Amino acid sequence: MPKSLKAEFFAKSANCEDFLELFNHLGHISFFIKNARFKIVAANRNFFARLGFDEESKIIGKEDYELFPKPLATKFRKDDERVLATGTTMPQMVELFLNQHGLPDWFMTNKMPVRDPKGHTIGIMGTVERYNQEKALKSTDPEIARAVEKLLSHPENFSSVTELAKEAGMSRRHFNRRFKDETSLTPIQFLGRCRIQLACQLLRSERGKTISDIALEIGFCDQSAFTTQFRERMGTTPFKYRQAY
């Protein structure tokens, strides 16, 4: 009965624009829809405003390579291709991107397929919202909260997941699962974002330090590994970031 009631209702609703309008009143969430050619066909006010547009019509038809640095656009395209190819949802992806002030912000993205009446995937829709990493510090799981605080405060002092698990009194496998349940990230993924966030801070404030010095200080084995991770996360190199900010 519930399923048939739902199907009956939506069969009568011919205008999806009514549902899209709801997202214009959710100020903390950015919403978008892309077609199978990866072009934006709908976006809420928060999404297009964050990209510098004053109305939705100006972003319609654009793709990520026209809106974001190439490394970021490539990552977004890879995710979109996966959703289109498999028809599966990619939920709670936590990423670190530059905001309009050049500072790293944490965001959570959800992507899922858009299907036609026959069930064929014809596009991708998704949401993006700020991810509050501090929320994990208020976790009801005190062991995980302590681990999160340690990684946020001193990512450069990280030794190993095994050591974190030992401090929490858990096996490595159990610790990994509990950590991801609380933060949506594995410990290594969370650490990587913490290190890049610290790197941005040092690149801006410690002008006397070389990029190699900063790489070693935050826990990378060398500048090459640091640059690769930084470019992957931030869409630019440490050198170009320092020049810009």
For each residue, the residues with C-beta under 8 A, 3 or more apart:
1: 4 5
2: 5 6
3: 6 7
4: 1 7 8
5: 1 2 8 9
6: 2 3 9 10
7: 3 4 10 11
8: 4 5 11 12
9: 5 6 12 13
10: 6 7 13
11: 7 8
12: 8 9
13: 9 10 16 18 19
14:
15: 18
16: 13 19 20
17: 20 21
18: 13 15 21 22
19: 13 16 22
20: 16 17 23 24 31 42 44
21: 17 18 24 25
22: 18 19 25 26
23: 20 26 29 31 44 46
24: 20 21 44 45 46
25: 21 22
26: 22 23 29 31 44 46
27: 46
28: 46 129 130
29: 23 26 44 46 127 128 129
30: 43 44 46 47 50 127 128 129
31: 20 23 26 42 43 44 46 47 125 126 127 128
32: 40 42 43 44 47 125 126 128
33: 40 41 42 43 114 123 124 125
34: 38 39 40 41 63 80 123 124 125
35: 38 39 41 122 123
36: 84 121 122 123
37: 63
38: 34 35 63 64 77 80 124
39: 34 35 60 61 62 63
40: 32 33 34 43 59 60 61 62 63
41: 33 34 35 60 61 123
42: 20 31 32 33 56 60
43: 30 31 32 33 40 47 48 56 59 60
44: 20 23 24 26 29 30 31 32 47 48 56
45: 24 48 49 56
46: 23 24 26 27 28 29 30 31 49 50
47: 30 31 32 43 44 50 51 59 128
48: 43 44 45 51 53 54 55 56 58 59
49: 45 46 52 53 54
50: 30 46 47 100
51: 47 48 59 67
52: 49
53: 48 49 56 58 59
54: 48 49 58
55: 48 58
56: 42 43 44 45 48 53 59 60
57: 60
58: 48 53 54 55
59: 40 43 47 48 51 53 56 62 67
60: 39 40 41 42 43 56 57
61: 39 40 41
62: 39 40 59 66 67
63: 34 37 38 39 40 66 67 73
64: 38 67 68 72 73 76 77
65: 68 70 73 77
66: 62 63
67: 51 59 62 63 64 73
68: 64 65 72 73 76 235
69: 72 73 235 236
70: 65 73 74 235
71: 74 75 231 232 235 236
72: 64 68 69 75 76 97 235
73: 63 64 65 67 68 69 70 76 77
74: 70 71 77 78
75: 71 72 78 79 232
76: 64 68 72 73 79 80
77: 38 64 65 73 74 80 81
78: 74 75 81 82
79: 75 76 82 83 90 93 111
80: 34 38 76 77 83 84 111 124
81: 77 78 84 85
82: 78 79 85 86 88 90
83: 79 80 86 87 88 89 90 111 112 113 121 124
84: 36 80 81 87 113 121 123 124
85: 81 82
86: 82 83
87: 83 84 113 115 121
88: 82 83 113
89: 83 110 111 112 113
90: 79 82 83 93 109 110 111 112
91: 110 111 112
92: 108 110 184
93: 79 90 108 109 110 111
94: 106 107 108 109 131 183 184 185 189 193
95: 106 107 108 109 193 233
96: 104 105 106 107 193 196 197 233 234
97: 72 104 105 107 234 235
98: 102 103 104 105 234 235 236
99: 102 103 104 105
100: 50
101:
102: 98 99 204 241 244 245
103: 98 99 200
104: 96 97 98 99 196 197 200 234
105: 96 97 98 99 130
106: 94 95 96 130 131 132 133 193 197
107: 94 95 96 97 128 129 130 131
108: 92 93 94 95 128 129 130 131 184
109: 90 93 94 95 126 127 128
110: 89 90 91 92 93 126 127
111: 79 80 83 89 90 91 93 124 125 126
112: 83 89 90 91 124 125 126
113: 83 84 87 88 89 121 123 124 125
114: 33 121 122 123 124 125
115: 87 119 120 121 122
116: 119 120 122
117:
118:
119: 115 116
120: 115 116
121: 36 83 84 87 113 114 115
122: 35 36 114 115 116
123: 33 34 35 36 41 84 113 114
124: 33 34 38 80 83 84 111 112 113 114
125: 31 32 33 34 111 112 113 114
126: 31 32 109 110 111 112
127: 29 30 31 109 110
128: 29 30 31 32 47 107 108 109
129: 28 29 30 107 108
130: 28 105 106 107 108
131: 94 106 107 108 184
132: 106 135
133: 106 136 148 152 183 190 193
134: 137 138 152
135: 132 138 139
136: 133 139 144 145 148 182 183
137: 134 145 148 149 152
138: 134 135 145
139: 135 136 142 144 145 148 182
140:
141: 144 145 178 182
142: 139 145 146
143: 146 147 168 169 170 178
144: 136 139 141 147 148 168 178 179 182 183
145: 136 137 138 139 141 142 148 149 182
146: 142 143 149 150 167 168
147: 143 144 150 151 164 167 168 175 179 187
148: 133 136 137 139 144 145 151 152 179 182 183 190
149: 137 145 146 152 153
150: 146 147 153 154 157 164
151: 147 148 154 155 158 187 190 191 194
152: 133 134 137 148 149 155 194
153: 149 150
154: 150 151 157 158
155: 151 152 158 191 194 195 198 218 219
156: 195 198 217 218 219
157: 150 154 219
158: 151 154 155 164 191 219
159: 163 164
160: 163 164
161: 164 165 172 175 176 187 188
162: 165 166 172
163: 159 160 166 167
164: 147 150 158 159 160 161 167 168 175 187
165: 161 162 168 170 171 172 174 175 176
166: 162 163 169
167: 146 147 163 164
168: 143 144 146 147 164 165 175
169: 143 166
170: 143 165 174 175 178
171: 165 174 175
172: 161 162 165 175 176
173: 176 177
174: 165 170 171 177 178
175: 147 161 164 165 168 170 171 172 178 179 187
176: 161 165 172 173 179 180 186 187
177: 173 174 180 181
178: 141 143 144 170 174 175 181 182
179: 144 147 148 175 176 182 183 185 186 187 190
180: 176 177 183 184 185 186
181: 177 178
182: 136 139 141 144 145 148 178 179
183: 94 133 136 144 148 179 180 190
184: 92 94 108 131 180
185: 94 179 180 189 190 193
186: 176 179 180 189 190
187: 147 151 161 164 175 176 179 190 191
188: 161 191 192
189: 94 185 186 192 193
190: 133 148 151 179 183 185 186 187 193 194
191: 151 155 158 187 188 194 195
192: 188 189 195 196 229 233
193: 94 95 96 106 133 185 189 190 196 197 233
194: 151 152 155 190 191 197 198
195: 155 156 191 192 198 199 218 219 220 229
196: 96 104 192 193 199 200 229 230 233 234
197: 96 104 106 193 194 200 201
198: 155 156 194 195 201 202 218
199: 195 196 202 203 214 215 218 226 230 238
200: 103 104 196 197 203 204 234 241
201: 197 198 204 205
202: 198 199 205 206 209 214 217 218
203: 199 200 206 211 214 238 241 242 245
204: 102 200 201 242 245
205: 201 202
206: 202 203 209 214
207: 242
208:
209: 202 206 213 214 217
210: 213 214
211: 203 214 215 223 226 227 238 239 242
212: 215 216 222 223
213: 209 210 216 217
214: 199 202 203 206 209 210 211 217 218 226 238
215: 199 211 212 218 220 222 223 225 226 227 238
216: 212 213 219 220 222
217: 156 202 209 213 214
218: 155 156 195 198 199 202 214 215 226
219: 155 156 157 158 195 216
220: 195 215 216 223 225 226 229
221: 225
222: 212 215 216 225 226
223: 211 212 215 220 226 227
224: 227 228
225: 215 220 221 222 228 229
226: 199 211 214 215 218 220 222 223 229 230 238
227: 211 215 223 224 230 231 237 238
228: 224 225 231 232
229: 192 195 196 220 225 226 232 233
230: 196 199 226 227 233 234 236 237 238 241
231: 71 227 228 234 235 236 237
232: 71 75 228 229
233: 95 96 192 193 196 229 230
234: 96 97 98 104 196 200 230 231 241
235: 68 69 70 71 72 97 98 231
236: 69 71 98 230 231 240 241 244
237: 227 230 231 240 241
238: 199 203 211 214 215 226 227 230 241 242
239: 211 242 243
240: 236 237 243 244
241: 102 200 203 230 234 236 237 238 244 245
242: 203 204 207 211 238 239 245
243: 239 240
244: 102 236 240 241
245: 102 203 204 241 242
